[in-house]
Amino acid sequence: MRKLLSWMDVKLGLRMLVKHPGLSLIGGLGIAVTTAISTGSFAFFYSHLYPHVPLPDGDRLVALENWDVKRNNEERRSMYDVAIWQREMREVQEIGAFRSVSRTLIVPGRAAEDARTAEITPTGLQVARVPPLHGRLLGQQDVQPGVPAVVVIGHAVWESVFSGQSSAIGADIQLGDRVHTIVGVMPEGFGFPMNHEYWTPLAIATNARPRGGPALFVFGRLAPGATMESAQTELTAIGHRIRAASPATHADVKPQVLPYTYPLIDIQDVAGPGLFLAQVQIFMSLALGIVCVNVAVLVYARTAARHGEIAVRTALGASRTRVVGQLFVEALVLTAISSAAGLALAQFGMRLGNQIMYTESAGAPFWARDGVAPETLLYIAGLTALVAVLIGVIPALQVTGRGMHSSLRDLGGSSRARLGSTWTVLIVAQVAVTVAALPALTALAWSQVPDAASRPAFASQEFLAMATSAETQATGGTDDVRTVRFGAFYTELGRRLALEPEVAGVTLSDDLPGSESEVVLEVEKHPSASASGGHSVRISRVAPNFFETLDVPTVAGRTLRPDDATTNAVMVNEAFVARVLGGGAAVGTRIRLLAEAGIQPTGWWEITGVVRDLYVNSMDPGRMQPAVYRPTDPGSLAGAFVAMRIRGGDPERFTPRLREVAAGIDPAVRLARVGTFDSYREQEQLAVRLVAVMFGLVAGAVLLLSAAGIYAMMAFAVASRRREIGIRAALGADRRQVLAGIFGRALRQLATGAVAGLVLVALSDPLTGGEMLAGRGAVLLPAMALVMIATGLVAAYGPARRALRIQPTDALRQD
């Protein structure tokens, strides 16, 4: 039996791509962009929601945690529960726990550096079932009272610090304020339980109080024959017994079994990720569907133009299945090449996504993928075939349908497709979909641009910044101890850095400027107080010298003073005055936080001054967020965002000296993400730019394809009437009347499509909160309608002029 499809079809498909470069480039670009975004989003979310844990029987690892149903949040202070789970659970074995801490690593002869450390129970490290490269793992003897502190180090640390020498076993290093003896080295690539490089022992106290102790991540391995469901049943029964024994602390606690990675990336629902992934793919599929429709229109126009060729092939014995199959292969060649390009873009997007999601200091988890998984390759293969069917088979079936036999009878006359109402419907639908969809995509892309355009209003390039916090051992220390420790550290750091000639000033805030927490507040006896729900503003606690160090001027009232930390004085920015107070007087106005999420309202704060906005946006000045700044005493914080102004040159060159000074004050205070202000902002802007580029690429692809599709359809519609136009001209019809008839029909089709698109937007506008018919949407919608109408009229003009130039005798002979 002769094969329906052959290598010859593939070669013919390649020749058709070369023969029609416009269609190949425009259609291929559209498919590549949308395939890249669809595949990239699928690969990125799938790799995080359903990751492969690269450990022996990694799919048997599970996480155990308590969920506070009243607070709707996890309760990680579970040392009391862990001791019971280890003793009573049978469905989950080798139960361990860990907590992540960043210690300052001090090795003689090396600059101090940040060390990602896991304080982990011995069973927790053993559950990975990965033997050490050298030495031993942590053991129960290492958690006994009074024994020397030990540590297991990672392969990269072993090579960088100890040059890969076996003498590292038994060597001492200082982590924080304690000296540890190295007892083991792990193999290359080992980062369990998340992305750690150092492992120190953690003891589970059998006398821990309920909901006391440090925050822990708990995990284990399913017993042979056990399932997630059976483990959950057993854990629920144990939870009932704990609740009965400790009702005061566990009345609202619900223990749950989750996939191992979920709590580590803050997922608390087994069913939620699947629903989220489905929602993402539905949105991406809609975008891909719009592009497929546009490419299908282009292919349809080209296929219809080959109607005579198809009729001849049919007359020579080719079956309809054979013809449709060959046209499918042509489409498959186009989609396969485009999908390969899209796959390369998706790979790049995944690497960028991981870079955004995981900072250099935090590190990506050991199970994270930069490349696509086999499941993604199957996904893109299925997607390629589906797109080929949509843009190849459907147009082919339409063209080779009922009009084929009449075309065979009319080979000596006209073999053009008799499109009629079908073509009119396609033109109207094409314009309607473009007018309805493209403004939304454009608005989404543009909405990210102003955020990316914001820049600091102070000399950010002169500042070195770091996130700092006081750490304590897992079995000791309280928040009060941490605040006292950090306060003493910051005070001494300021004193010592004042002696450094390169440092012009030191200050702190509880968060990166521009990324403060959002709260809701009310204004006392102010017209804006009638606004329901209060005002959403950003709030930050800052040192009294914060604005002086940043050299940000006070525009009204006075700046903060050291004694304000014990009063109700606050400062606000200019955006607060403009957007919350409506430009009215600010100094002396009182504000307070509203009750939110069970938090009681605060007392009234009095505004004592107005400061310039810390960031400016030349593209959209009104985009600046209202902000409130409360003075704080460093002794009331357990950690903060510390910034220092460096005189002259690159601030990062001061990093080694900063770590040396900090380690000499208190090694237990961690310094994380030491870098310039600009490097912090650059990391945050990556996500904004990625979203803007993604939506911009889709919007650009849809615009290009829509314009090309409408152009092709209108040009073909007019070209298919060449014989009619030529005969009318031969019979003496006025050229202007002929053109008026052509453009009148085209204008009716295009205008109908534009109106239909506007109706679609009006019907869906309530779902978007009225955003599409207001603001930029009020400009984008009519602009897009005019662009599509103009494109169609331009497309009709060229074929109409050529048709009017045809000689009557040639018109009568037209195919």
BALO-488796 format. One record per residue (C-alpha): x, y, z; residue in one letter. Coordinates in steps of 0.2 Angstrom, whole numbers, padded with zeros to 4 digits, always signed. Example, Ala and Ser with C-alpha at 12.3 -4.5 7.8 and 13.67 -1.06 7.14 Angstrom:
REM residues 2
+0062-0022+0039A;+0068-0005+0036S;
END
This chain:
REM residues 815
+0000+0000+0000M;+0007+0017-0005R;+0011+0028+0010K;+0000+0043+0012L;+0014+0054+0018L;+0032+0053+0012S;+0049+0062+0013W;+0044+0070-0003M;+0030+0079+0006D;+0043+0086+0019V;+0054+0092+0005K;+0039+0100-0004L;+0035+0108+0013G;+0052+0116+0014L;+0051+0122-0004R;+0035+0130+0000M;+0042+0139+0015L;+0056+0146+0003V;+0043+0150-0010K;+0032+0160+0002H;+0045+0169+0013P;+0033+0182+0020G;+0021+0169+0027L;+0036+0158+0033S;+0044+0173+0043L;+0028+0181+0050I;+0019+0164+0054G;+0035+0156+0060G;+0038+0171+0071L;+0021+0171+0079G;+0021+0152+0082I;+0039+0153+0089A;+0035+0167+0102V;+0018+0160+0108T;+0026+0142+0109T;+0040+0149+0119A;+0029+0157+0131I;+0017+0143+0132S;+0031+0130+0134T;+0042+0140+0145G;+0028+0144+0157S;+0023+0125+0157F;+0041+0120+0160A;+0044+0132+0173F;+0029+0129+0184F;+0029+0110+0181Y;+0047+0109+0187S;+0042+0118+0203H;+0025+0111+0206L;+0030+0093+0201Y;+0048+0092+0203P;+0059+0077+0202H;+0069+0075+0218V;+0086+0068+0212P;+0089+0057+0226L;+0087+0038+0228P;+0068+0035+0229D;+0066+0054+0229G;+0048+0052+0225D;+0045+0044+0242R;+0051+0059+0252L;+0037+0069+0260V;+0035+0084+0271A;+0025+0085+0288L;+0019+0101+0295E;+0006+0109+0306N;-0007+0120+0298W;-0016+0133+0309D;-0033+0134+0302V;-0038+0150+0312K;-0023+0160+0306R;-0024+0151+0289N;-0005+0149+0289N;+0008+0136+0293E;+0014+0133+0311E;+0032+0128+0310R;+0036+0129+0329R;+0034+0110+0329S;+0048+0103+0339M;+0036+0096+0352Y;+0026+0087+0338D;+0041+0081+0329V;+0046+0071+0345A;+0029+0063+0345I;+0029+0060+0326W;+0046+0051+0327Q;+0040+0040+0341R;+0023+0035+0335E;+0022+0036+0316M;+0024+0020+0306R;+0018+0026+0288E;+0033+0038+0288V;+0050+0033+0293Q;+0066+0042+0296E;+0058+0058+0301I;+0070+0072+0302G;+0069+0091+0304A;+0080+0106+0299F;+0080+0125+0299R;+0090+0136+0287S;+0102+0149+0295V;+0115+0159+0287S;+0131+0159+0297R;+0147+0170+0295T;+0161+0158+0289L;+0178+0163+0297I;+0193+0153+0291V;+0210+0160+0295P;+0218+0168+0280G;+0201+0170+0271R;+0189+0185+0270A;+0173+0181+0280A;+0159+0176+0270E;+0140+0170+0271D;+0138+0152+0273A;+0121+0143+0269R;+0119+0131+0284T;+0106+0118+0288A;+0104+0114+0306E;+0098+0096+0304I;+0094+0081+0314T;+0105+0066+0310P;+0091+0056+0304T;+0087+0071+0292G;+0103+0070+0283L;+0103+0051+0283Q;+0086+0051+0274V;+0094+0057+0258A;+0103+0040+0257R;+0118+0048+0249V;+0135+0043+0257P;+0148+0056+0260P;+0163+0058+0249L;+0175+0058+0263H;+0172+0056+0282G;+0155+0053+0289R;+0138+0060+0291L;+0131+0067+0307L;+0126+0055+0320G;+0116+0054+0336Q;+0133+0056+0346Q;+0134+0073+0339D;+0118+0080+0347V;+0123+0074+0365Q;+0125+0088+0378P;+0142+0094+0380G;+0150+0086+0364V;+0161+0097+0353P;+0152+0106+0338A;+0154+0097+0321V;+0150+0101+0303V;+0148+0092+0287V;+0153+0103+0272I;+0148+0103+0253G;+0159+0098+0239H;+0161+0116+0232A;+0167+0122+0250V;+0179+0108+0251W;+0187+0113+0234E;+0187+0132+0237S;+0192+0133+0255V;+0203+0117+0257F;+0208+0115+0239S;+0200+0097+0239G;+0213+0090+0251Q;+0209+0076+0263S;+0216+0085+0277S;+0200+0095+0278A;+0193+0080+0289I;+0197+0085+0307G;+0200+0104+0302A;+0191+0118+0312D;+0181+0132+0305I;+0171+0145+0313Q;+0152+0147+0309L;+0145+0162+0318G;+0151+0162+0335D;+0156+0144+0337R;+0170+0133+0331V;+0166+0117+0322H;+0176+0102+0317T;+0174+0095+0300I;+0168+0077+0300V;+0162+0074+0282G;+0162+0080+0264V;+0147+0077+0253M;+0148+0073+0235P;+0147+0086+0221E;+0130+0093+0218G;+0123+0088+0235F;+0112+0102+0242G;+0099+0093+0252F;+0088+0098+0261P;+0086+0113+0249M;+0102+0122+0243N;+0114+0120+0258H;+0133+0120+0259E;+0135+0116+0278Y;+0126+0104+0289W;+0127+0105+0308T;+0118+0094+0321P;+0101+0099+0327L;+0094+0090+0343A;+0075+0087+0345I;+0071+0092+0363A;+0060+0079+0371T;+0054+0092+0384N;+0050+0105+0371A;+0034+0115+0375R;+0019+0114+0363P;+0021+0127+0349R;+0038+0132+0356G;+0056+0132+0349G;+0062+0138+0332P;+0053+0136+0316A;+0057+0119+0308L;+0054+0110+0291F;+0050+0092+0295V;+0051+0078+0282F;+0053+0059+0281G;+0052+0044+0269R;+0036+0034+0266L;+0037+0017+0273A;+0037+0002+0260P;+0019+0000+0254G;+0013+0017+0262A;+0005+0031+0252T;+0002+0049+0255M;-0016+0045+0259E;-0012+0032+0272S;+0001+0043+0280A;-0011+0057+0281Q;-0024+0046+0289T;-0011+0041+0302E;-0005+0058+0305L;-0023+0065+0307T;-0026+0052+0321A;-0010+0057+0330I;-0015+0075+0328G;-0032+0071+0337H;-0022+0064+0352R;-0010+0079+0353I;-0025+0091+0352R;-0034+0081+0366A;-0018+0082+0377A;-0014+0100+0373S;-0031+0109+0368P;-0024+0126+0373A;-0011+0126+0359T;-0017+0113+0346H;-0036+0117+0346A;-0034+0125+0328D;-0019+0114+0322V;-0021+0102+0308K;-0006+0091+0304P;-0004+0087+0285Q;+0007+0077+0274V;+0013+0086+0258L;+0025+0082+0244P;+0043+0085+0250Y;+0046+0101+0241T;+0030+0110+0244Y;+0033+0118+0261P;+0051+0123+0255L;+0043+0134+0241I;+0028+0139+0251D;+0014+0128+0244I;+0002+0122+0257Q;-0011+0113+0246D;-0009+0096+0237V;-0023+0100+0224A;-0019+0119+0222G;-0004+0117+0210P;-0013+0107+0198G;-0027+0120+0197L;-0015+0134+0195F;-0005+0125+0182L;-0022+0122+0172A;-0026+0140+0174Q;-0009+0146+0167V;-0011+0134+0152Q;-0029+0140+0148I;-0023+0158+0147F;-0007+0153+0137M;-0018+0142+0126S;-0030+0157+0122L;-0015+0167+0117A;-0008+0153+0106L;-0026+0150+0099G;-0027+0168+0093I;-0010+0166+0085V;-0015+0150+0077C;-0031+0158+0070V;-0020+0172+0062N;-0008+0159+0054V;-0022+0148+0049A;-0030+0163+0039V;-0013+0166+0031L;-0012+0148+0026V;-0030+0148+0020Y;-0027+0162+0009A;-0011+0153+0001R;-0020+0137+0000T;-0036+0145-0008A;-0024+0153-0021A;-0018+0136-0025R;-0035+0130-0029H;-0031+0127-0047G;-0016+0117-0043E;-0026+0106-0031I;-0039+0103-0044A;-0027+0097-0057V;-0019+0085-0044R;-0036+0078-0040T;-0040+0076-0058A;-0024+0066-0060L;-0030+0054-0047G;-0024+0061-0030A;-0037+0058-0016S;-0043+0071-0005R;-0034+0062+0010T;-0018+0063+0000R;-0019+0081-0004V;-0025+0086+0014V;-0010+0075+0021G;+0002+0084+0010Q;-0004+0101+0016L;-0003+0095+0034F;+0015+0091+0032V;+0018+0108+0024E;+0011+0116+0040A;+0020+0103+0051L;+0037+0108+0044V;+0033+0127+0048L;+0027+0123+0065T;+0041+0111+0069A;+0054+0124+0064I;+0045+0137+0074S;+0043+0126+0089S;+0062+0122+0089A;+0065+0141+0090A;+0052+0143+0103G;+0060+0129+0113L;+0077+0138+0113A;+0068+0154+0119L;+0059+0144+0133A;+0076+0137+0139Q;+0082+0155+0140F;+0066+0160+0149G;+0068+0146+0162M;+0086+0151+0166R;+0080+0169+0168L;+0065+0164+0178G;+0076+0154+0190N;+0088+0169+0191Q;+0073+0180+0196I;+0065+0167+0208M;+0082+0163+0217Y;+0094+0176+0221T;+0113+0172+0221E;+0113+0173+0240S;+0098+0161+0243A;+0103+0149+0229G;+0092+0138+0218A;+0086+0122+0226P;+0095+0106+0222F;+0080+0099+0212W;+0078+0115+0201A;+0080+0113+0182R;+0087+0126+0170D;+0082+0115+0155G;+0066+0107+0150V;+0060+0090+0157A;+0055+0075+0146P;+0037+0079+0151E;+0040+0096+0143T;+0047+0089+0127L;+0031+0078+0125L;+0021+0094+0128Y;+0029+0104+0115I;+0028+0089+0103A;+0009+0087+0105G;+0008+0106+0104L;+0017+0106+0087T;+0006+0093+0080A;-0010+0102+0086L;-0005+0118+0079V;-0001+0110+0062A;-0018+0103+0062V;-0026+0120+0066L;-0016+0129+0053I;-0014+0115+0040G;-0028+0103+0040V;-0043+0114+0043I;-0039+0126+0029P;-0036+0111+0018A;-0052+0103+0022L;-0061+0119+0018Q;-0052+0122+0001V;-0054+0104-0005T;-0072+0102+0000G;-0088+0104-0009R;-0081+0116-0023G;-0068+0104-0029M;-0079+0095-0042H;-0085+0111-0049S;-0067+0117-0050S;-0063+0101-0060L;-0077+0105-0072R;-0070+0123-0074D;-0052+0120-0077L;-0053+0129-0093G;-0062+0143-0085G;-0059+0148-0067S;-0051+0137-0054S;-0051+0150-0040R;-0059+0145-0024A;-0077+0151-0023R;-0076+0159-0006L;-0092+0170-0005G;-0099+0172+0013S;-0085+0161+0021T;-0072+0174+0016W;-0083+0188+0023T;-0085+0179+0039V;-0066+0176+0041L;-0062+0194+0038I;-0075+0200+0050V;-0070+0188+0063A;-0051+0192+0060Q;-0054+0210+0063V;-0066+0207+0078A;-0053+0196+0087V;-0039+0208+0084T;-0048+0223+0090V;-0054+0214+0106A;-0039+0205+0111A;-0024+0216+0106L;-0028+0231+0116P;-0029+0220+0132A;-0012+0212+0128L;-0004+0229+0124T;-0011+0236+0140A;-0004+0222+0150L;+0013+0224+0142A;+0013+0243+0144W;+0007+0242+0162S;+0024+0235+0167Q;+0034+0248+0158V;+0032+0262+0170P;+0038+0251+0184D;+0053+0247+0175A;+0056+0265+0172A;+0057+0270+0190S;+0074+0276+0197R;+0081+0281+0214P;+0080+0300+0218A;+0096+0298+0228F;+0114+0293+0223A;+0110+0275+0224S;+0127+0271+0216Q;+0136+0277+0231E;+0128+0265+0243F;+0133+0247+0249L;+0118+0238+0257A;+0115+0221+0265M;+0101+0212+0274A;+0107+0208+0292T;+0099+0198+0306S;+0105+0191+0323A;+0105+0172+0323E;+0104+0161+0339T;+0107+0142+0341Q;+0091+0132+0337A;+0089+0126+0355T;+0092+0143+0364G;+0088+0161+0362G;+0073+0171+0360T;+0067+0186+0350D;+0072+0197+0364D;+0089+0190+0364V;+0090+0193+0345R;+0085+0211+0346T;+0097+0215+0360V;+0111+0207+0350R;+0107+0216+0334F;+0105+0233+0343G;+0122+0231+0351A;+0130+0225+0334F;+0122+0240+0324Y;+0128+0252+0337T;+0146+0246+0337E;+0146+0244+0318L;+0141+0262+0316G;+0155+0267+0328R;+0169+0257+0319R;+0163+0262+0301L;+0164+0280+0306A;+0183+0278+0308L;+0184+0271+0290E;+0189+0285+0279P;+0179+0278+0264E;+0162+0277+0274V;+0152+0294+0274A;+0137+0287+0284G;+0128+0272+0290V;+0109+0270+0292T;+0095+0256+0292L;+0077+0253+0287S;+0067+0237+0290D;+0066+0234+0271D;+0073+0239+0255L;+0067+0257+0250P;+0054+0255+0237G;+0049+0237+0243S;+0041+0241+0260E;+0026+0232+0267S;+0008+0238+0262E;-0004+0243+0276V;-0021+0251+0277V;-0023+0267+0287L;-0036+0281+0290E;-0034+0299+0292V;-0041+0308+0307E;-0055+0322+0302K;-0050+0323+0284H;-0061+0323+0269P;-0052+0307+0263S;-0057+0298+0279A;-0074+0295+0271S;-0066+0283+0258A;-0072+0266+0262S;-0058+0254+0266G;-0045+0267+0271G;-0030+0270+0261H;-0017+0258+0255S;+0001+0264+0259V;+0018+0258+0261R;+0026+0258+0278I;+0044+0257+0284S;+0053+0259+0300R;+0069+0269+0298V;+0084+0275+0308A;+0082+0294+0313P;+0097+0298+0301N;+0089+0288+0287F;+0085+0303+0275F;+0101+0313+0280E;+0112+0298+0275T;+0102+0296+0258L;+0103+0315+0256D;+0084+0316+0253V;+0078+0333+0257P;+0063+0337+0268T;+0050+0348+0259V;+0039+0352+0274A;+0040+0352+0293G;+0055+0344+0301R;+0065+0328+0299T;+0066+0314+0311L;+0076+0316+0327R;+0084+0302+0338P;+0071+0305+0352D;+0056+0302+0340D;+0059+0283+0341A;+0049+0284+0358T;+0035+0296+0351T;+0021+0295+0339N;+0030+0306+0326A;+0030+0299+0308V;+0035+0306+0291M;+0027+0304+0274V;+0032+0306+0256N;+0026+0318+0243E;+0015+0304+0235A;+0006+0302+0252F;+0002+0321+0252V;-0004+0320+0234A;-0014+0304+0234R;-0020+0302+0252V;-0022+0320+0257L;-0027+0327+0240G;-0012+0340+0241G;-0018+0347+0257G;-0007+0351+0273A;+0001+0336+0280A;+0011+0342+0295V;+0001+0340+0311G;-0012+0328+0303T;-0014+0312+0312R;-0016+0294+0305I;-0017+0277+0311R;-0017+0259+0305L;-0034+0251+0302L;-0039+0234+0309A;-0033+0221+0297E;-0032+0202+0298A;-0037+0202+0316G;-0024+0216+0320I;-0030+0229+0332Q;-0029+0247+0326P;-0014+0257+0331T;-0014+0273+0341G;-0014+0289+0332W;+0003+0295+0324W;+0006+0313+0320E;+0015+0318+0304I;+0029+0330+0308T;+0037+0331+0291G;+0036+0328+0272V;+0051+0320+0263V;+0054+0319+0244R;+0049+0303+0235D;+0064+0291+0236L;+0060+0285+0218Y;+0054+0295+0203V;+0046+0290+0187N;+0047+0301+0172S;+0035+0291+0162M;+0021+0290+0175D;+0024+0302+0190P;+0008+0297+0198G;+0014+0279+0200R;+0024+0283+0215M;+0017+0274+0231Q;+0012+0284+0246P;+0023+0280+0260A;+0024+0282+0279V;+0041+0282+0289Y;+0042+0278+0307R;+0057+0281+0317P;+0064+0266+0326T;+0078+0262+0339D;+0090+0248+0331P;+0088+0240+0348G;+0070+0235+0344S;+0074+0225+0329L;+0081+0208+0327A;+0087+0212+0309G;+0087+0226+0296A;+0092+0232+0279F;+0108+0242+0283V;+0115+0254+0270A;+0132+0263+0271M;+0137+0277+0259R;+0155+0275+0252I;+0165+0289+0246R;+0172+0288+0228G;+0173+0273+0217G;+0164+0257+0217D;+0155+0253+0234P;+0157+0234+0231E;+0176+0236+0234R;+0172+0239+0252F;+0164+0222+0254T;+0179+0212+0261P;+0182+0226+0274R;+0164+0227+0279L;+0163+0208+0282R;+0180+0209+0292E;+0173+0223+0303V;+0156+0214+0305A;+0164+0197+0310A;+0175+0206+0323G;+0160+0213+0331I;+0148+0198+0332D;+0150+0183+0320P;+0132+0178+0325A;+0125+0192+0315V;+0123+0187+0297R;+0126+0198+0282L;+0116+0192+0267A;+0116+0199+0249R;+0129+0212+0252V;+0128+0223+0236G;+0124+0240+0230T;+0107+0248+0230F;+0107+0246+0211D;+0110+0228+0212S;+0095+0225+0223Y;+0084+0235+0212R;+0091+0226+0196E;+0085+0209+0204Q;+0068+0216+0207E;+0066+0224+0190Q;+0071+0208+0181L;+0054+0201+0185A;+0045+0216+0179V;+0055+0217+0163R;+0052+0198+0160L;+0033+0201+0161V;+0033+0216+0150A;+0044+0207+0137V;+0033+0192+0137M;+0016+0202+0135F;+0025+0213+0122G;+0031+0199+0112L;+0014+0191+0111V;+0005+0208+0107A;+0018+0211+0094G;+0016+0194+0086A;-0003+0196+0086V;-0002+0213+0079L;+0010+0207+0065L;+0000+0192+0061L;-0017+0201+0062S;-0011+0214+0050A;-0003+0201+0038A;-0019+0190+0039G;-0031+0205+0035I;-0019+0210+0021Y;-0019+0193+0014A;-0037+0190+0015M;-0042+0207+0007M;-0029+0206-0006A;-0035+0188-0011F;-0053+0194-0010A;-0050+0208-0022V;-0038+0197-0033A;-0051+0184-0035S;-0063+0196-0043R;-0050+0202-0056R;-0060+0194-0070R;-0076+0202-0065E;-0067+0219-0063I;-0059+0217-0080G;-0075+0213-0089I;-0084+0228-0080R;-0070+0239-0086A;-0071+0232-0104A;-0090+0235-0104L;-0087+0254-0100G;-0089+0255-0081A;-0082+0270-0073D;-0066+0266-0065R;-0070+0277-0050R;-0087+0268-0048Q;-0078+0251-0049V;-0065+0257-0035L;-0079+0263-0025A;-0088+0247-0026G;-0072+0237-0021I;-0068+0249-0006F;-0086+0250-0001G;-0088+0231+0001R;-0071+0230+0010A;-0075+0245+0021L;-0091+0236+0026R;-0082+0220+0030Q;-0069+0229+0040L;-0080+0240+0049A;-0092+0226+0054T;-0077+0217+0061G;-0071+0232+0071A;-0089+0235+0078V;-0090+0217+0083A;-0073+0218+0092G;-0079+0233+0101L;-0095+0224+0106V;-0085+0210+0113L;-0074+0221+0123V;-0090+0230+0130A;-0098+0213+0135L;-0082+0207+0144S;-0077+0224+0152D;-0086+0221+0168P;-0075+0206+0171L;-0060+0217+0170T;-0067+0230+0182G;-0071+0242+0168G;-0052+0245+0164E;-0054+0242+0145M;-0066+0256+0141L;-0056+0268+0152A;-0039+0275+0153G;-0027+0268+0140R;-0041+0256+0134G;-0051+0271+0128A;-0037+0276+0116V;-0031+0259+0112L;-0047+0252+0106L;-0052+0265+0093P;-0034+0266+0088A;-0033+0247+0085M;-0050+0247+0075A;-0043+0261+0064L;-0026+0252+0061V;-0035+0236+0056M;-0047+0245+0044I;-0033+0255+0036A;-0023+0239+0034T;-0037+0231+0025G;-0040+0246+0013L;-0022+0247+0009V;-0022+0228+0005A;-0037+0230-0006A;-0030+0245-0016Y;-0015+0236-0024G;-0025+0221-0032P;-0039+0233-0037A;-0027+0244-0047R;-0019+0229-0055R;-0037+0223-0060A;-0042+0239-0068L;-0026+0239-0079R;-0030+0222-0086I;-0035+0221-0104Q;-0053+0215-0108P;-0046+0200-0119T;-0035+0195-0105D;-0049+0196-0092A;-0060+0184-0102L;-0045+0172-0102R;-0042+0173-0084Q;-0041+0157-0074D;
END
